[in-house]
Each structure stands twice: as structure tokens, then as C-alpha cells.
Amino acid sequence: MPAYVVRYTNPRGRVKKETMFAPDVAYLQGMLQRKKCWPLSIKMVERRTRTFRTKLAAVDLISILDQIEIQLEVNINIDDAFRNLVEEFPRGKPRFVIANISDEINSSGRVAEACGQFPKVFPEHTRQMIAVGESTGKLAQSFRRLIDYFQAADALKATIMGACMYPALVIFMMIAFIVVIFGFVVPKLVDVYKELSIELPMMTKMILAVSDLLNNHPWVVLGVSILIPVMMITSFKAKFLRKYVDVGLAKGPIIGPITKDVSISRFASNLGALYESEIPIVQGLLICSKIAGNHVYNKGLAVVREAVEQGQSISEGLKMAKIFPTMVILTIRIGEENGKLDDSLKKLSTYHSRKAKERVERALKLFEPTMLIFLVAMVGFLAYALLMPMMQMVEEMSNGR
């Protein structure tokens, strides 16, 4: 409940100042009158909602939302629903999130505000969906839409992450192979060449220099190996570099189409969920222009929002952005004309999510032979460079005879 700082006179005529809790000012005034006190001033205390950087795994979040939605469907109050759920989860992040949301709901009575304590769990657009559900009395439907949204997003993420496991494993094995060759095999050959006093060719000297660096300065090599991935991750997150990285991702020969499908799927999914929650389309486009996942598509959706604000349709705005495929524009135009925009957005989200998965699988099929060719070439180069001095020595011995 809201807190108020109250100055009042008690029955003895003395002025008192006290912090009191009440649903509203009228209730507080009635409470003071029953105590035979006269209010002099009543000032509401502005509540500061705490925010936590806690994150939840998608499976835990979907489980929480699912159980809340079930309780709301059988007419259990939202505060009781969260309170009942606290005991269902063991100690850990899920219980921490549920307990804090439950306490905040009991204090403020607002679910969206309570979920705002965890912006990394409930982003802005999901909180707005919850707020609309509260105001319209359709909170259970809002939670059901959130469940569908998070399930679709998690499925797409799992597809991409699963597809990346094989390339990551191949790269790891390749690095391990290089460490073994340069760390153990090459030094032994060097000792043999030194004993035989063989003049080494340039290719062999290059390999020996890499081997010496790896064996004599392992911490430098390890530091550089860690620094490069960290710098790449930082460049993805840094605001002043993210724009250029996103442009490269959006226009790349292989990653570009995948980025396009993922961004369009995310846009259609988010806008569809917001539209179903009865959030104004301009506000929905404003939210989508911040969470498309790529600077190029964020900028394009900002153009769409400006066009809609000026009275044009979404399809016309998409055409003005000049980055969306014709099929997307036509599908949304048909949905606008038929009054079934939500169905059109769902179809677009499903289609482009499937296309993103297919493109990732196709890229992997291309990656496998490419990596195989690279490994064969690298092994061949190493073998030739390391055995060349030996072959020269044999050739000289045969000529000497």
C-alpha cells in the first residue's frame, strides 16, 4: 500500500508527524477521524522500486508464467498466485524473483510495476503487455501471450545455438591439434635438425618460430588467445561499435540473410503480441524499433513508426524503409485490409523463424567441407614444411654418392 507522511493533531492538541500506510487519502482521513485526530497535511511518499540484474533461464521463466496463468484461469488473485508459487521453487534465482515480485505486488498492487524490478527477465514490451492486461481485466490472457512469445523466442535461440555447437567443436579440435603439433612434435624435429646441422628452408623456419613462441612464451599466447574473443564480444556490446558490427552482419554474404530472417521474425512476433494485447500500434512499433536485434532493422522500424504517426499504413512504412522483402510488405498489407493483422504477423513470424533455421543448417552444410579442406591443407602444409629439410638431406646424400 502507498505510504503517506502525515502531520496531525492528536486528541490532546499536540502536533504529531508520522508515516502511515493506506490504500488512498480518503481512507487515511477516515482512519484519523476514528482516532479523533485532525490532519494538518498529508503527503504521499514516492516509492522507489528496486531493480535487480538477475537473469532467468527461459525454461524457469516459462514455468513460472505457466503456473501463474493456470492459477489466474481458476480465479485466484494475482497476489495469492505469486505467494502460492514461492514455496514451489527451491532456493535459487526463480524463488528470489518470485518472492520479490510477490512482496512488491502486496505493497503496490501493480503487477507490471512489480515485474519491473527485473528488467532482464521482463523487458519493457513484456511489462507493457502485463500492464494492459491489468487495466483491461485480461491478465491471464496477457500471461498466455507471454508464454507463447518466450517459447517461440527460446525455440529460435536453441536452434541457432545448437547449430553453432558443431563449428565450435571443430574449431576447438583444430586449436588442440595446432597446440599438440607446435608444442610437442616440432621441438623434437628441431633437435634432430640441429644435430644433423641441416640448413632449414624459409617455410620450416616460420613454423619453428611459431613453435618457439608457443613454448617460450606460453602466457603471452594464452593472453592473446583470451584477449581476441573478449575484444570481439566487447565490440558486439559496445554502443559506438555495435552499429558497424550490425551493418556488417546485415549485409554479409552468408550471415546477412540469417540476420534478416531472425530480425523479421522477432519484429513480427513482438508486434503481434503487443497488438493482441491492445497496445496502440505506434507504441508497439516504438518498442519493436528498439528490440529488433540489429541496428539496421531498428532504424528501418523507426522509419515505419514515423510513417504510421503521419497517418500512413504499416505496409507503406515498411516499403519506405527499403530493407524489408516484398512478401513481408504484401502479407502485412493484406492483414491490414482484412482486419487480421495479428494473423499476418503470426504467419510472418513462423515463416521467417523456419527460414532462419533452414539457412543456419544450409550454412553448416557449407561449413563442414570448407573446414575439412582447410584442415587437409593445413596438415599438408605442416607435413611438407617439416619434412622438407629431411627430403633435401636425403637428396644431397644420394647426389653425393
Order of alpha helices (4+ residues) and beta strands (2+ residues): beta-beta-alpha-beta-alpha-alpha-alpha-alpha-alpha-alpha-alpha-alpha-alpha-alpha-alpha-alpha-alpha-alpha-alpha-alpha
